[in-house]
Amino acid sequence: MTQSNSRIVAAWRARTPASAELAGEAARLFPSGVTHDARLQDPYSPYIARAEGGHKWDVDGNRYVDFFGGHGALILGHGHPDVTAAIAAAAPEGTQFGASHPREVAWAQQISRMVPGAERIRFTSSGTEATLMALRLARAFTGRPQLLRFTGHFHGWHDHMTPGYANHFDGTPTPGVLAGVAEGIVLAPPGDLPAVERLLARGDVAAVILEPTGASFGQVPLRPEFLHALRAATERAGTLLIMDEVVTGFRVSPGGAQGAFGVRPDLSTFAKIVAGGMPGACVAGRRDVLDLLDVAATAAAGRERIGHQSTFNASPVSAAAGLACLRVVAGSDACERAAATAAALRAALNRVLASEGVPWAAYGTSSGFHLFTNPAGRAIRPDAFDPHAVPIEEIKNPNAHLVSRLRLALLLNGVDVNSRLSGFTSIAHDAADIETTAGALRESIAMLRAEGEL
Ligand SMILES: Cc1ncc(COP(=O)(O)O)c(C=O)c1O
């Protein structure tokens, strides 16, 4: 159905007049009315006034079970008391010293205790900057020009990482990116070890970068065995392995995906949870590689140093939040609890799909879930769905209209998942949230059927 005769859209507009007004203003100010592509929603998404635990409330007073999870930053949920107290203590003491400060040292100490390969750390403000730094380090360290990445894997929006994420799978530059930059990237199909080995054999690949559990936190999953094989292959080729743990770090386990699967990369990038819900990120890894940022080490080695600035590196308030969050993750079963909630949620959603006779599936690992809406009409059983058997082109190309309308229906029923129909669980989500979400899916299916979308 078009927007004008959709009852879902009409109900949404009726439920959210204050959001509609803000969206109207935003459309005049921001391209597409949003400040992050993943927040796009037709006709508009809710404007959030506040959040607590596993929930958030919009400016019209509607409550949502929040699985958007701050783009994955909130394994402890919104406003965890330790994190809030740390921010409240740090903020009045100063938000920007233009100087080194004690909290950055404690923050880095905590990271290096949790991530065995973190011999050296450099803070940045975002995951995008962290992958940019890791890739530059790898090129400088190896003296090689090429970077190998996997189709569909996301590593931020800087020039090197745009071709091959959502489009330009032939490696051609996305608009505004220089052809010469795109030529420095080689793309491989995810999980295809022979393809990787062929490319590594050229001898010009500085680094392989990947999302260790697969594209979009395992929406297109990779098996842990692939990580082990990739580690061995990169070692043989003298190529650095960069694990982009921006999402998986401190979520898959307190030591990230590398801790869970026992694979040590040369470099890792962390963001999101590392800063406890505040802006902050880092590159961590081998001392000899990060020493390319070090004045004395580069002078001693007779090498030209890589410069690194940026006003908000290791911001004291982010450091406080990050330290508090990581202490909770390290000192509790937070990763397991959030993962157990996600497993129970996936099972509950699959029971709804099975009982409604909808051939979709909820799947995922760790504290994540993805809803597969089966664009090719495969014969699948929700509880026995194997995402490894589905090619990336199919998983990443659902019916966009259906996905958008389903997300809106879920919002109407009090649940916020992200625009890919994926979500993150936190320790703040509970059995009642799972029940609400299962009910929301059942009701959303009925709404979609009523308007002929299903
Ligand atoms: C795996 C991965 N790498 C890098 C990034 C970029 O991080 P940021 O959004 O902090 O720039 C993201 C963001 O979602 C991500 O998921």
The ligand as a MOL file (V3000), in Angstrom:
LIG
                    3D

  0  0  0     0  0            999 V3000
M  V30 BEGIN CTAB
M  V30 COUNTS 16 16 0 0 0
M  V30 BEGIN ATOM
M  V30 1 C 31.8240 -2.8160 12.7350 0
M  V30 2 C 31.8360 -1.3120 12.7330 0
M  V30 3 N 32.9700 -0.6620 12.4810 0
M  V30 4 C 33.0450 0.6740 12.4920 0
M  V30 5 C 31.9270 1.4340 12.7670 0
M  V30 6 C 32.0170 2.9180 12.7810 0
M  V30 7 O 31.9530 3.3760 14.0920 0
M  V30 8 P 31.4140 4.8410 14.4070 0
M  V30 9 O 29.9490 4.8340 14.1250 0
M  V30 10 O 31.7510 5.0520 15.8470 0
M  V30 11 O 32.1600 5.7750 13.5160 0
M  V30 12 C 30.7040 0.8000 13.0530 0
M  V30 13 C 29.5010 1.5790 13.3620 0
M  V30 14 O 28.4090 1.0970 13.4630 0
M  V30 15 C 30.6600 -0.6090 13.0240 0
M  V30 16 O 29.5160 -1.2580 13.2420 0
M  V30 END ATOM
M  V30 BEGIN BOND
M  V30 1 1 1 2
M  V30 2 1 2 3
M  V30 3 2 2 15
M  V30 4 2 3 4
M  V30 5 1 4 5
M  V30 6 1 5 6
M  V30 7 2 5 12
M  V30 8 1 6 7
M  V30 9 1 7 8
M  V30 10 2 8 9
M  V30 11 1 8 10
M  V30 12 1 8 11
M  V30 13 1 12 13
M  V30 14 1 12 15
M  V30 15 2 13 14
M  V30 16 1 15 16
M  V30 END BOND
M  V30 END CTAB
M  END
